[in-house]
Amino acid sequence: MLTFASTALLALASFAGAPVPPSPAAPAPAVQEPNTLGKLLTQKAPAMVSIKFLLKSDDGEQEAEASGAIIDAGGLVITSNNAFGGLEARFGSGTAPTPTDIKILIGDDTQGVKAKFLARDTELGLAWIQIDEPASKPYAFIDMTQSAEPAVGDKIYVVSLMGRFFDRAPMVTDGFVTSIVTKPRRLIMPSFGIAAGGEHGLPLFDEEGKVVGVATLILPERDEMEGMKRDAMKGFMGAMVLPAKAVVTATARAREMAKTNPAEEGKKDESASDGEKKDGADKPK
Amino acid sequence: MGVWRVRRAFGVSIAAGTVLGIVASGGLMAVPGCASSRQPAGNAEADAAHLREEMRTVVTTARDRVFPALVNIAVITVNYYGGKESKGGQTGSGTIISPDGYILTNQHVTDMGTKFRITLADRREVAATVVGEDPLTDLAILKIDPDQLGGTLPYATFGDSDKLVVGDYVMAMGSPLALSRSVTLGIVSNTERVFTTGMNADEIDEMEFDAGRTGLFTSWIQHDALINHGNSGGPLVNLRGEIVGVNALGGNNIGFAIPASLAKDVARHLIDDGEVIRSAIGIAVKPIKRSEFKEGVFINSVVKGSPADKAGLKAGDVVTAMDGKPVTVKFAEEVPAFIRKIAALPVGSKLELAYTRAGQTGTATLTTEKLLKERGDQVALRMWGLSMSQITQKMAKDLQLDDSKGAIVTGIRRGGPADQAEPSINSADVIRTIDNKPVDNLKAIVDAYKAIMAQDPIPEFVLVGFDRAGKNQVTLIKPRPEKRDDPPREIPKHWIGAATQPVLRDLARELGTPEALGFRVTRVYPGTMAAGSKLKVGDIVTAINDEPIVPRQMQDAGMFQRRVRSLSGEDNATLRVFRDGKSMEVQVPLERTRIGPDEALKEQNKDFDISVREVTFFDRDDERWTDDIEGVLVDNVERAGWAGLAGMQEGDLVQRINQYEIRSIPEFRKAMTAIAKQQPARVTFAVLRRNRTYFMFAEPDWKPMATTEKAQEGAKEEAAPDMQPQPSAPDAGKEGGNGKPPPASKQ
């Protein structure tokens, strides 16, 4: 793990390097290139996406956008479930809105490719979306298994896309680990710059480009609100980072769900109300 | 003042004086049979009793003349907001005014109505149709069929409202609730009340749309016979038992009625022609009260292209004579009478107006034209996410459009296809072309919509040309069925079918096991795998798979299940528990998290306007429904839909619909499709609400939504009697089974 001092030295020694071809899956180079931020940006940006969708509720529908990252060559996208009606599902009264008409916009694309909602994990605040159109070549992606565990004070970075007006130009933001908490589970707390600027659902990296985790929001559940005082969330600044290992585990579960034939699953569900009992026997394989 | 005199003359208590006062202060003169009650002093009590008796006779006699003809009107409405149609309901009162079943009521009672149900005084119910509506006077005529009611109908007659004077007794009658009829008594407070705009303004605004213009022709009768919601359209009755007004506004002990002289006239036109044809010359009038003029009618503005404009009249002119007769509007109260005079002329009449302009006099001869319809018919194109209105000539003028071709957008569904089009379509845009073909009116647009949406598959884009503030634009709408996708699925995780509470330090000590800090089992859910294990209520769990689980405060209440969910791989969990003061290990099989209400399968039914979902484990636990209780749970009910009207509520468990047992969403879907094909007059829903059963009797109207059809005909009146059968909504035919309703029948 690099220290503050060495980062500063590297930054001093930086020069405008030749553009690095987008190959996010490439292993981190053994020798540090100068200009860590610029390199991260070039390396990671091709895997960053904007997600356009409609949130349908009983009241009507609403156009919405979220950020995400492609995490395998087949076009699996990780994003924040909270943007997809997850917050309403947890805390709202009535029915949570259903996301539909999902489109993944890669780079400065304006049309997008069709995608389907694969799975959500309301507790972790994550959602997985699968690009649903055949692609001519594998997608650039972030390899979540190339991960690192940062310590308090370590530099962390997020690569995101700017808004529509700026044609979704990629940008990089830096920050550092302010704390590591274990409640409600092991979480990395980022400094304000990243918490505020980095949108939920995006991966964070260390200097070497290794994934430290995914920015998300994990809030108390209803039954945990009891006895909650005003200052219960003191020190919380709007985003937390779920460590890469937990993301990998959750993603494996999402993939497993995807493997079960959706049509079959649908049929099973359709006959499910006469089999609420059966339901108990449905265990994850 | 009258009360004072009465009290003195009869020497009765104040309480009695209130009643007597009313009689003595004027009613005696008007009421036959009451005029001889002045008795020598000393007989006050007998007088009072006599008077009371006579007044009672007068009131009840008058009441009995109108009461049998008094009806309650229940209306199902369809509104077009935000690009979708939504059903609603309203009720009002009305009076049968002829033996063949014409009913007089307010236009705001029938407004947007598609179905009318009349409850007669004898509690018989019958359907009614609209004969005509006149928004300008807020009056409408409905019709019921006497043959359905045994041939003869009670009816009430009109009195002469012009003879009403301030102080006359009047009775307000109505049926604020379906079966109750009420009478209230009061006096006329004012016979020529008008409503002006603003605080001390003296203008009667005739330039506004819709409601703003209601009452333009009306010198209202203000009275203090109590009227309430639901009295609208009910009669104001004199002590002879004649209709002298139609109650339309009220509250705060004040009521306003449309005078019978106007109502009678409007009713006749509506019955004969289906509309009231009026003349207009295109001027707005301002009373001269504050001007330098002593007489004449001040022209506040002139509508461009109107008869007044063509004849050379200008704003600021003062009309001094109409066809040789002097005219003056000094006060706002005089405006309605002046406008009525012009309106009453046959359309195309020659009218000679003498006027002064800057001291010069002049004469203008003009030909009146038809007063134009205020509001066009409306329709919602659901799969395009917009609602539209026919453009009336009046609207074209007011909105400064070149012509009245096309249709104007009245609402956009947020996030809907029209909203998402690039550029997006907005309210007040005028749609001119669809797929490059001109669409001249609402009917053409609805036809184009139906033709496009009938294609299979639905085309990806529809090219729409529209005008916005004089600019002609084109955009692409992507039609989309209104279907809602199944909710996203939650990643399955481990779960133990038990509820727990944290055991904190103090509680542990008092429970006798200070070392047992953990989670106390409060419930083992029946039917779960945990129920088959040795876990018991009262057990205090202190570790899962040898990892301690210790709550520090109440907000750790969710920690037990959080920990279980984060387990990976295993089939069983080993719980370390304290039971009866002893520590032991309990093996509990792990099962998957249960589907919550948000993940449950849903189904929407448009025929009855309900959506239902499958029952989840948590619903059962909340309601204490055991596994053998089956059905589908009502998620959403539209209040004025057929199920809503039958009394269906959210949270009801639908278990049977007519002969069909409902145990699942597919069974519900199947039953509703079958019922839509059968189109029975009555559909019985058997539901479970908490632990009680309820039966709901829905009486669906399988006929098409009238308003959609009316819109296509271009005129409400023409379309009402024999509509072409169509699916209730343009896009309902596809999945619902109601694509082929039977020919429209008489209601």
Interface residues (C-beta under 8 A of the other chain):
Chain A: L54 L55 K56 D58 G60 E61 Q62 E63 F84 A89 T95 A96 T98 P99 T100 D101 F117 A119 R120 D121 T122 E123 A127 P184 R185 P220 E221 D223 E224 M225 E226 G227 M228 A232 T249 A250 R253 A254 M257 G266 D269 E270 S271 A272 S273 D274 E276 K277 D279 G280 A281 D282 K283 P284
Chain B: G82 R413 R414 G415 G416 D419 Q420 R480 R484 D485 D486 P487 P488 R489 E490 I491 P492 K493 H494 G497 G527 T528 M529 Q553 M554 Q555 D556 A557 G558 M559 R562 R565 S566 S568 D571 L590 E591 R592 R594 I595 P597 D598 L601 E614 V615 T616 F617 R620 D627 E630 V632 D635 N636 R663 S664 I665 P666 E667
